[in-house]
């Protein structure tokens, strides 16, 4: 009931008092790159978790063994509900049920496997010790097929995949089978998961099948499709279904539920006699906007394709559902490219929210959400890739030339991408920084890594285009340091792994925790430094041991606006 009421509040976008509200199907961006599309041969996926009120904490779940005949409880965990705190767990996680609240238990149990893998999770399962990665984007579905009575949610599907699967293909099949058997929906509508391993990247899209479905019907309790991203291409999901035509005679590149077409025909979403090819996105989650028609609120599709393949000259007027599923990038992609793209605010384009009056005198692109409401009228507003309401951003980097424990890296940036810092966690760690598991939106906690990032973000908003340069310098230092060190850390971990895998895992754990602790301390210090340097809208500096102070200058266009709006006259 609590989770349901949270959803009602979150989605009540028709209220003038709805501060910080966002569209329910417009809260995460996913990027995907096949192994031959990247410079180093790794597969890459990224998710910006742009919820705004979700739990932003991370947990490490250890590998576990179970006796024959053991059962696994199924839980229905809303994306907007908080995980149990470390205090509630009472120590390290020792049983899978430690990470769930009992009120989420659905009453359903499924046979447990003998051994489950260790993994790291936030709202969703992110990466396990076998180099299986998952990132998520909500894509929505037709309202008539939502199923609030279903017991399987997208969060639980990702957790089960993390526990049991070695490969992306296996994870897609498992999640599809479980959803079909027990019924998918509950808190969730249409969802997309970027499911990856060192060899393949798959886009998995799943929809409910309506509120009247029951297990006794003998029909699948979900409808889903999956498409593999070509090894030499990149693909994106900015909260819109990306799978169009599917070729079930090509199992190397497509998978789907048995009802993927028949259910659409039954519901009247597709006329099989029309002669038109079946398109998954048009059948179950039809959206026709373009960057231009939506006045920038649906511009991410155009922007992402244009960033990686400018030679294709994709038009901002092209409807988003007509973009190709994937494209070959003009240049091979790196982890750092994904970091930079996650911070994009449409700079230099017609949709840039920071380059006009809406950005204020200091070009802040984050003043507004999705639209402006005034005088009972709504005005569309650009929705950028970077969002200061992001809970976190995760980049899953998977490499086939290294053992799984060393080959997989989860890069995590907590909070708004443009003021945060990416920190690596290797797949083989046996613990994560304590600060990653602490904090919430409603309390200050100086032991929380996320709050350190928010501390910097809050200060930067005061004079954004001036102060963001200090943030960029810190990002260059700390992210650059981690990226540069990766090859050396890989090599040392591999040498240890050949002799003692346990020692290699401990080395990776110590490295990741030490690096994260240094970054978090640096961000608290950065927040203090911003406060001191830019206090009172001045710039306080030290030159040759002498303190100096100057003003932060307002741009000329803003000064002219003040003169006009405030009716100022020249001094005689």
C-alpha positions as CSV (number, residue, x, y, z in Angstrom):
1,X,0.0,0.0,0.0
2,X,2.8,2.4,0.9
3,X,4.6,1.7,-2.4
4,X,1.3,2.1,-4.3
5,X,0.7,5.5,-2.7
6,X,4.3,6.6,-3.5
7,X,3.6,5.8,-7.1
8,X,0.4,7.8,-7.0
9,X,2.3,10.8,-5.7
10,X,5.1,10.4,-8.1
11,X,2.8,10.2,-11.1
12,X,0.4,13.0,-10.1
13,X,1.8,15.3,-12.7
14,X,-1.3,17.4,-13.0
15,X,-0.7,19.2,-9.7
16,X,0.7,22.8,-9.6
17,X,2.4,21.7,-6.4
18,X,4.1,18.7,-8.0
19,X,7.7,19.8,-7.4
20,X,10.3,17.5,-9.0
21,X,7.7,15.3,-10.6
22,X,8.6,13.4,-13.7
23,X,6.9,11.2,-16.3
24,X,6.6,7.6,-15.0
25,X,8.1,6.2,-18.3
26,X,10.9,8.8,-18.7
27,X,13.4,8.2,-16.0
28,X,16.4,6.2,-17.3
29,X,18.7,6.2,-20.3
30,X,20.6,3.1,-21.5
31,X,23.6,2.9,-23.8
32,X,25.0,-0.3,-25.3
33,X,28.1,-1.1,-27.3
34,X,29.2,-4.5,-28.7
35,X,32.7,-5.7,-28.3
36,X,33.9,-4.8,-31.8
37,X,32.4,-1.3,-31.4
38,X,34.7,-0.5,-28.5
39,X,38.4,0.5,-28.6
40,X,39.6,-2.2,-26.1
41,X,37.2,-5.0,-27.2
42,X,35.0,-4.9,-24.1
43,X,31.3,-4.8,-24.1
44,X,29.8,-1.7,-22.5
45,X,26.4,-0.8,-21.2
46,X,25.3,2.2,-19.2
47,X,22.3,3.3,-17.2
48,X,21.4,6.7,-15.8
49,X,18.9,5.9,-13.0
50,X,17.0,9.1,-13.1
51,X,14.3,8.4,-10.5
52,X,14.7,11.3,-8.1
53,X,13.2,9.7,-5.0
54,X,14.4,6.1,-5.2
55,X,16.9,4.3,-2.9
56,X,20.4,5.1,-4.2
57,X,22.3,2.7,-2.0
58,X,24.3,-0.3,-3.2
59,X,24.8,-3.7,-1.7
60,X,27.1,-6.7,-2.1
61,X,25.4,-10.1,-2.0
62,X,27.9,-13.0,-1.5
63,X,27.8,-16.3,-3.2
64,X,25.6,-18.8,-1.3
65,X,25.1,-22.6,-1.2
66,X,21.8,-24.3,-0.5
67,X,20.7,-27.8,0.4
68,X,18.9,-30.0,-2.0
69,X,15.1,-29.2,-1.9
70,X,15.6,-25.6,-0.7
71,X,13.1,-23.1,-2.1
72,X,13.6,-19.5,-3.1
73,X,11.0,-17.0,-2.0
74,X,9.8,-14.5,-4.7
75,X,9.5,-10.9,-3.7
76,X,7.7,-8.0,-5.3
77,X,10.0,-5.0,-4.7
78,X,8.9,-1.6,-6.1
79,X,11.6,0.4,-7.8
80,X,10.6,3.3,-5.5
81,X,10.8,1.4,-2.2
82,X,13.8,1.4,0.0
83,X,16.0,-1.7,0.7
84,X,16.6,-2.7,4.3
85,X,19.3,-0.6,5.9
86,X,22.6,-2.1,7.1
87,X,21.3,-1.6,10.6
88,X,18.2,-3.7,9.8
89,X,20.2,-6.5,8.3
90,X,22.4,-6.4,11.4
91,X,25.7,-7.1,9.6
92,X,27.0,-8.7,6.4
93,X,24.4,-10.3,4.2
94,X,24.4,-14.0,4.9
95,X,21.1,-15.1,3.3
96,X,19.3,-13.9,0.2
97,X,16.3,-13.0,2.4
98,X,18.4,-10.5,4.3
99,X,18.1,-8.0,1.5
100,X,14.3,-8.1,1.4
101,X,11.5,-6.7,3.6
102,X,9.2,-9.5,4.6
103,X,6.1,-7.5,3.5
104,X,7.4,-7.8,-0.1
105,X,7.0,-11.6,0.0
106,X,4.4,-12.7,-2.7
107,X,3.7,-16.1,-1.2
108,X,5.3,-17.7,-4.3
109,X,8.4,-20.0,-4.0
110,X,10.5,-21.5,-6.7
111,X,13.1,-24.3,-6.4
112,X,16.4,-22.9,-5.2
113,X,19.6,-23.7,-7.1
114,X,22.5,-25.4,-5.3
115,X,24.8,-22.4,-5.7
116,X,24.2,-18.7,-6.3
117,X,26.8,-16.2,-7.6
118,X,27.9,-13.1,-5.7
119,X,26.8,-9.8,-7.2
120,X,26.4,-6.1,-6.7
121,X,23.0,-4.5,-6.8
122,X,21.3,-1.1,-6.3
123,X,17.6,-0.8,-7.5
124,X,18.5,-3.7,-9.8
125,X,21.1,-6.4,-10.0
126,X,24.0,-4.8,-11.8
127,X,27.0,-7.2,-12.1
128,X,27.8,-10.7,-10.9
129,X,31.1,-12.6,-10.4
130,X,30.6,-14.4,-13.8
131,X,30.7,-11.1,-15.8
132,X,26.9,-10.9,-16.3
133,X,25.8,-7.3,-16.4
134,X,22.3,-5.6,-16.4
135,X,21.2,-2.0,-16.8
136,X,17.6,-0.8,-17.1
137,X,15.3,1.7,-18.8
138,X,11.5,2.0,-18.3
139,X,9.7,2.0,-21.7
140,X,6.1,1.9,-20.7
141,X,3.3,0.0,-22.4
142,X,-0.4,0.3,-23.5
143,X,-2.4,1.0,-20.4
144,X,-4.9,-1.8,-21.0
145,X,-2.2,-4.5,-20.6
146,X,-0.8,-3.3,-17.3
147,X,-1.3,-6.0,-14.6
148,X,-1.1,-4.6,-11.0
149,X,-2.0,-8.1,-9.7
150,X,1.1,-9.8,-11.1
151,X,3.7,-11.0,-8.6
152,X,6.9,-10.7,-10.7
153,X,8.5,-7.3,-11.0
154,X,11.6,-6.2,-13.0
155,X,13.8,-5.8,-9.9
156,X,13.3,-9.4,-8.9
157,X,13.9,-10.7,-12.4
158,X,17.3,-9.0,-12.4
159,X,18.2,-10.4,-8.9
160,X,17.3,-14.0,-10.0
161,X,19.4,-13.6,-13.1
162,X,22.4,-12.3,-11.1
163,X,22.1,-15.3,-8.7
164,X,21.8,-18.0,-11.4
165,X,23.2,-17.0,-14.8
166,X,26.6,-17.0,-16.5
167,X,25.7,-15.4,-19.8
168,X,23.4,-12.7,-21.2
169,X,21.6,-15.2,-23.4
170,X,20.9,-17.5,-20.4
171,X,19.7,-14.5,-18.3
172,X,17.2,-13.4,-21.0
173,X,15.8,-16.9,-21.3
174,X,15.5,-17.3,-17.5
175,X,13.8,-13.9,-16.9
176,X,11.4,-14.6,-19.8
177,X,10.5,-18.1,-18.4
178,X,9.9,-16.9,-14.9
179,X,7.8,-13.9,-16.0
180,X,5.7,-16.2,-18.2
181,X,5.2,-18.7,-15.4
182,X,4.3,-16.4,-12.5
183,X,3.0,-13.3,-14.3
184,X,4.9,-10.0,-14.8
185,X,3.8,-6.5,-13.8
186,X,2.8,-5.4,-10.3
187,X,4.5,-2.1,-9.8
188,X,6.0,-2.2,-13.3
189,X,4.8,-1.6,-16.8
190,X,7.0,-2.0,-19.9
191,X,10.7,-2.4,-19.1
192,X,13.9,-2.7,-21.0
193,X,17.1,-4.4,-19.7
194,X,20.5,-4.2,-21.3
195,X,21.8,-7.7,-20.6
196,X,25.5,-8.2,-21.3
197,X,28.4,-10.6,-21.0
198,X,31.9,-10.3,-22.4
199,X,30.8,-11.6,-25.8
200,X,27.2,-10.3,-26.3
201,X,24.9,-7.5,-25.5
202,X,21.1,-8.0,-25.6
203,X,18.2,-5.6,-25.4
204,X,15.4,-7.4,-23.4
205,X,12.0,-5.8,-23.5
206,X,9.1,-7.2,-21.4
207,X,5.4,-6.2,-21.0
208,X,2.5,-7.3,-18.8
209,X,-0.5,-9.1,-20.4
210,X,-3.4,-7.4,-18.6
211,X,-5.1,-7.6,-15.2
212,X,-7.2,-10.6,-16.1
213,X,-4.3,-13.0,-16.5
214,X,-4.1,-15.8,-13.9
215,X,-1.6,-18.7,-13.7
216,X,-4.5,-21.1,-14.2
217,X,-5.1,-19.7,-17.7
218,X,-2.3,-21.8,-19.0
219,X,-1.1,-18.8,-21.0
220,X,2.1,-16.9,-20.7
221,X,2.0,-14.2,-17.9
222,X,4.2,-11.9,-19.9
223,X,5.1,-10.9,-23.5
224,X,8.7,-10.2,-24.3
225,X,11.3,-10.0,-27.0
226,X,15.1,-9.7,-27.1
227,X,17.4,-8.5,-29.8
228,X,21.2,-8.8,-29.8
229,X,23.3,-5.6,-30.5
230,X,25.6,-6.3,-33.4
231,X,29.2,-6.7,-32.2
232,X,30.4,-3.7,-34.2
233,X,27.5,-1.4,-33.3
234,X,26.0,0.7,-30.5
235,X,22.4,1.0,-29.4
236,X,20.4,3.2,-27.1
237,X,17.2,3.1,-25.1
238,X,16.0,6.5,-23.8
239,X,12.8,5.2,-22.3
240,X,11.3,4.0,-25.6
241,X,10.8,0.5,-26.9
242,X,13.6,-0.1,-29.4
243,X,12.8,-3.6,-30.8
244,X,10.8,-3.4,-34.0
245,X,10.7,-6.2,-36.5
246,X,11.8,-9.6,-35.1
247,X,13.1,-12.6,-37.0
248,X,12.4,-15.7,-34.9
249,X,14.1,-17.8,-37.5
250,X,17.3,-16.1,-36.5
251,X,17.9,-17.3,-32.9
252,X,21.4,-15.9,-32.9
253,X,20.0,-12.4,-32.9
254,X,16.4,-12.7,-31.7
255,X,14.4,-14.3,-28.9
256,X,10.8,-13.9,-27.8
257,X,7.9,-15.4,-25.9
258,X,5.6,-17.8,-27.7
259,X,2.8,-15.3,-27.6
260,X,4.8,-12.3,-28.9
261,X,2.6,-12.0,-32.0
262,X,-0.6,-13.9,-31.1
263,X,-1.2,-11.7,-28.0
264,X,-0.9,-8.6,-30.1
265,X,-3.5,-10.0,-32.6
266,X,-5.9,-11.0,-29.8
267,X,-5.7,-7.5,-28.3
268,X,-6.2,-5.8,-31.6
269,X,-2.7,-4.3,-31.6
270,X,-1.7,-5.9,-34.8
271,X,-3.6,-7.1,-37.9
272,X,-1.9,-10.2,-39.2
273,X,-3.9,-9.9,-42.5
274,X,-2.7,-6.3,-43.2
275,X,0.5,-7.4,-45.0
276,X,2.5,-5.1,-42.7
277,X,5.4,-6.7,-40.8
278,X,4.9,-7.1,-37.1
279,X,6.7,-4.5,-35.0
280,X,7.1,-5.2,-31.3
281,X,7.4,-1.5,-30.3
282,X,4.4,-0.4,-32.4
283,X,2.2,-3.2,-31.0
284,X,2.9,-2.8,-27.3
285,X,4.5,0.6,-26.6
286,X,3.7,2.9,-29.6
287,X,5.4,6.3,-29.4
288,X,5.6,8.7,-32.4
289,X,7.4,11.8,-31.1
290,X,10.6,13.2,-32.5
291,X,13.1,15.6,-30.9
292,X,11.5,18.5,-32.8
293,X,7.8,17.5,-32.3
294,X,8.4,17.1,-28.6
295,X,10.3,20.4,-28.3
296,X,13.3,18.5,-26.9
297,X,11.5,16.4,-24.2
298,X,12.2,13.4,-26.5
299,X,15.5,14.5,-27.9
300,X,17.7,11.9,-26.3
301,X,17.3,9.4,-29.2
302,X,18.4,12.0,-31.8
303,X,21.2,13.3,-29.6
304,X,22.7,9.9,-28.7
305,X,22.7,8.7,-32.3
306,X,24.2,12.0,-33.5
307,X,26.9,11.9,-30.8
308,X,28.3,8.5,-31.9
309,X,27.6,8.7,-35.7
310,X,27.5,12.4,-36.8
311,X,28.4,11.3,-40.3
312,X,24.9,9.8,-40.6
313,X,23.4,13.2,-40.1
314,X,20.3,11.9,-38.3
315,X,17.5,14.4,-38.4
316,X,15.9,15.8,-35.3
317,X,12.6,15.6,-37.1
318,X,12.9,11.8,-37.6
319,X,10.3,10.1,-35.4
320,X,12.1,8.2,-32.7
321,X,10.5,4.9,-33.6
322,X,12.0,5.1,-37.0
323,X,15.6,5.2,-35.8
324,X,17.6,2.0,-36.5
325,X,17.9,-0.4,-33.6
326,X,21.7,0.2,-33.7
327,X,24.4,2.0,-35.6
328,X,28.1,1.6,-36.3
329,X,29.9,4.4,-34.5
330,X,32.2,6.8,-36.5
331,X,34.9,6.1,-33.9
332,X,35.2,3.2,-31.5
333,X,33.8,3.8,-28.1
334,X,35.6,3.9,-24.8
335,X,34.5,3.8,-21.2
336,X,35.4,7.5,-21.0
337,X,33.1,8.3,-24.0
338,X,30.2,6.8,-22.1
339,X,31.1,8.9,-19.1
340,X,31.1,12.0,-21.2
341,X,27.9,11.2,-23.0
342,X,26.1,10.6,-19.7
343,X,26.9,14.2,-18.8
344,X,25.6,15.7,-22.0
345,X,23.2,18.7,-21.7
346,X,22.7,19.2,-25.5
347,X,25.4,21.8,-25.5
348,X,25.6,23.7,-28.7
349,X,22.2,22.5,-30.0
350,X,18.8,24.1,-30.3
351,X,17.6,22.1,-27.3
352,X,20.3,23.2,-24.8
353,X,18.4,24.3,-21.7
354,X,21.4,26.1,-20.2
355,X,21.9,28.4,-23.2
356,X,19.1,30.9,-22.7
357,X,17.0,32.6,-20.1
358,X,16.0,29.2,-18.7
359,X,19.6,28.6,-17.7
360,X,19.8,31.8,-15.7
361,X,22.8,34.0,-15.7
362,X,25.2,31.1,-15.1
363,X,23.9,28.6,-17.7
364,X,22.5,26.1,-15.3
365,X,20.7,23.4,-17.5
366,X,18.9,21.9,-14.5
367,X,16.4,24.5,-13.3
368,X,13.4,22.8,-14.8
369,X,12.2,19.3,-15.1
370,X,10.1,18.1,-18.1
371,X,7.8,21.0,-18.6
372,X,6.7,24.3,-17.2
373,X,3.1,24.9,-16.0
374,X,1.8,28.5,-15.9
375,X,-1.6,30.0,-16.2
376,X,-3.1,26.5,-16.5
377,X,-0.9,25.8,-19.6
378,X,1.9,23.3,-20.0
379,X,5.1,24.1,-21.9
380,X,7.4,21.2,-23.0
381,X,11.0,21.4,-21.8
382,X,14.1,19.6,-23.0
383,X,14.9,16.4,-21.2
384,X,18.6,16.0,-21.3
385,X,20.8,12.9,-21.0
386,X,22.4,14.3,-17.8
387,X,20.0,14.7,-14.9
388,X,20.7,16.2,-11.5
389,X,17.9,13.9,-10.2
390,X,19.8,10.8,-11.1
391,X,20.2,8.4,-8.2
392,X,23.3,6.9,-9.8
393,X,24.8,6.0,-13.1
394,X,26.4,2.6,-13.8
395,X,28.7,1.5,-16.6
396,X,29.2,-2.2,-17.0
397,X,32.5,-3.0,-18.7
398,X,33.1,-6.7,-19.5
399,X,36.3,-8.1,-21.0
400,X,36.7,-11.6,-22.4
401,X,40.5,-11.7,-22.2
402,X,40.6,-11.8,-18.4
403,X,39.2,-14.1,-15.7
404,X,35.6,-13.1,-14.8
405,X,36.6,-11.7,-11.4
406,X,39.1,-9.3,-13.1
407,X,37.4,-8.8,-16.4
408,X,34.2,-7.2,-15.1
409,X,34.1,-3.7,-13.8
410,X,31.1,-1.7,-12.6
411,X,31.8,2.0,-12.8
412,X,29.5,3.9,-10.4
413,X,28.7,7.6,-10.3
414,X,26.4,8.6,-7.5
415,X,24.0,11.5,-8.0
416,X,23.9,13.9,-10.9
417,X,26.3,12.8,-13.6
418,X,27.9,16.2,-14.3
419,X,28.9,16.8,-10.7
420,X,29.7,13.3,-9.6
421,X,32.7,11.0,-10.1
422,X,32.9,7.5,-11.6
423,X,34.4,4.9,-9.3
424,X,35.3,1.3,-10.3
425,X,34.1,-1.9,-8.5
426,X,35.6,-5.1,-10.0
427,X,33.3,-8.1,-10.4
428,X,35.5,-10.2,-8.1
429,X,35.3,-8.0,-5.0
430,X,34.1,-9.6,-1.8
431,X,32.8,-6.3,-0.4
432,X,32.1,-2.7,-1.4
433,X,32.6,0.6,0.4
434,X,30.4,1.0,3.5
435,X,29.6,4.6,2.3
436,X,27.8,3.2,-0.8
437,X,25.1,1.5,1.4
438,X,24.3,4.6,3.5
439,X,21.9,7.5,3.2
440,X,18.6,8.7,1.9
441,X,17.1,11.8,0.3
442,X,15.6,13.2,3.5
443,X,18.6,13.2,5.9
444,X,22.1,14.5,5.8
445,X,24.7,11.7,6.4
446,X,28.4,12.6,6.2
447,X,29.2,8.9,6.1
448,X,27.3,8.5,2.8
449,X,29.2,8.6,-0.5
450,X,26.1,9.9,-2.3
451,X,25.8,12.8,0.1
452,X,29.3,13.8,-0.7
453,X,28.4,14.0,-4.4
454,X,25.2,15.9,-3.6
455,X,27.2,18.3,-1.4
456,X,29.2,19.3,-4.5
457,X,26.1,19.4,-6.7
458,X,24.3,21.8,-4.4
459,X,27.2,24.2,-4.3
460,X,27.7,24.1,-8.0
461,X,24.1,25.1,-8.8
462,X,24.8,28.6,-7.3
463,X,27.0,29.7,-10.3
464,X,27.0,26.7,-12.5
465,X,29.1,27.6,-15.5
466,X,31.8,29.1,-13.3
467,X,31.9,26.4,-10.6
468,X,31.5,23.4,-12.9
469,X,35.0,24.0,-14.2
470,X,36.4,23.2,-10.7
471,X,34.3,20.0,-10.7
472,X,35.5,19.0,-14.2
473,X,39.1,19.4,-12.9
474,X,38.4,17.1,-10.0
475,X,36.7,14.6,-12.4
476,X,39.7,14.7,-14.7
477,X,42.0,14.0,-11.8
478,X,40.2,11.2,-10.1
479,X,38.5,9.5,-13.0
480,X,41.6,9.8,-15.1
481,X,43.6,8.3,-12.2
482,X,41.3,5.3,-12.0
483,X,41.2,4.8,-15.8
484,X,45.0,5.0,-16.1
485,X,45.5,2.6,-13.2
486,X,43.2,-0.1,-14.6
487,X,45.7,-1.9,-16.7
488,X,48.2,-2.0,-13.8
489,X,45.5,-3.2,-11.4
490,X,44.5,-5.9,-14.0
491,X,48.0,-7.1,-14.3
492,X,48.7,-7.4,-10.6
493,X,45.4,-9.0,-9.9
494,X,46.0,-11.5,-12.7
495,X,49.4,-12.4,-11.4
496,X,47.9,-13.0,-8.0
497,X,45.0,-14.9,-9.5
498,X,47.3,-17.5,-11.1
499,X,48.8,-18.3,-7.7
500,X,45.9,-17.6,-5.3
501,X,42.5,-16.5,-6.6
502,X,41.4,-15.6,-3.1
503,X,44.2,-13.2,-2.7
504,X,43.4,-11.6,-6.1
505,X,39.9,-11.0,-5.0
506,X,41.0,-9.4,-1.7
507,X,43.5,-7.2,-3.6
508,X,40.7,-6.0,-6.0
509,X,38.5,-5.4,-3.0
510,X,41.1,-3.3,-1.1
511,X,41.9,-1.3,-4.3
512,X,38.3,-0.5,-5.0
513,X,37.4,0.5,-1.5
514,X,40.5,2.6,-1.0
515,X,39.9,4.4,-4.3
516,X,36.3,5.1,-3.4
517,X,37.2,6.3,0.0
518,X,39.7,8.7,-1.5
519,X,37.2,10.0,-4.0
520,X,34.5,10.5,-1.4
521,X,36.9,12.4,0.9
522,X,38.0,14.5,-2.1
523,X,34.3,15.4,-2.9
524,X,33.6,16.5,0.6
525,X,36.7,18.7,0.4
526,X,35.7,19.9,-3.1
527,X,32.3,21.0,-1.6
528,X,34.1,22.9,1.1
529,X,36.5,24.5,-1.4
530,X,33.6,25.6,-3.6
531,X,31.9,27.2,-0.6
532,X,35.1,29.1,0.4
533,X,36.2,30.1,-3.2
534,X,32.8,31.4,-4.4
535,X,31.3,32.7,-1.1
536,X,29.1,35.8,-1.4
537,X,29.2,35.5,-5.2
538,X,32.8,36.5,-5.1
539,X,35.9,34.6,-6.1
540,X,38.4,34.2,-3.3
541,X,41.9,33.1,-4.4
542,X,45.4,33.0,-3.1
543,X,48.2,34.4,-5.3
544,X,51.8,34.4,-4.0
545,X,50.6,34.0,-0.5
546,X,48.2,37.0,-0.7
547,X,44.5,36.6,-0.6
548,X,42.5,38.3,-3.3
549,X,38.8,38.6,-4.0
550,X,36.8,39.5,-7.1
551,X,33.2,39.3,-8.2
552,X,31.5,36.7,-10.3
553,X,30.5,38.7,-13.3
554,X,27.0,38.6,-14.7
555,X,26.8,38.1,-18.5
556,X,26.0,41.2,-20.5
557,X,22.7,39.8,-21.8
558,X,21.5,39.2,-18.3
559,X,22.5,42.7,-17.1
560,X,20.4,44.1,-20.0
561,X,17.5,41.9,-19.0
562,X,17.7,43.3,-15.4
563,X,17.7,46.8,-16.7
564,X,14.7,46.1,-18.9
565,X,12.6,44.1,-16.4
566,X,13.3,46.3,-13.4
567,X,12.9,49.5,-15.4
568,X,16.4,50.8,-14.4
569,X,17.6,54.1,-15.7
570,X,21.1,55.4,-16.2
571,X,22.7,57.4,-13.4
572,X,23.0,61.2,-14.2
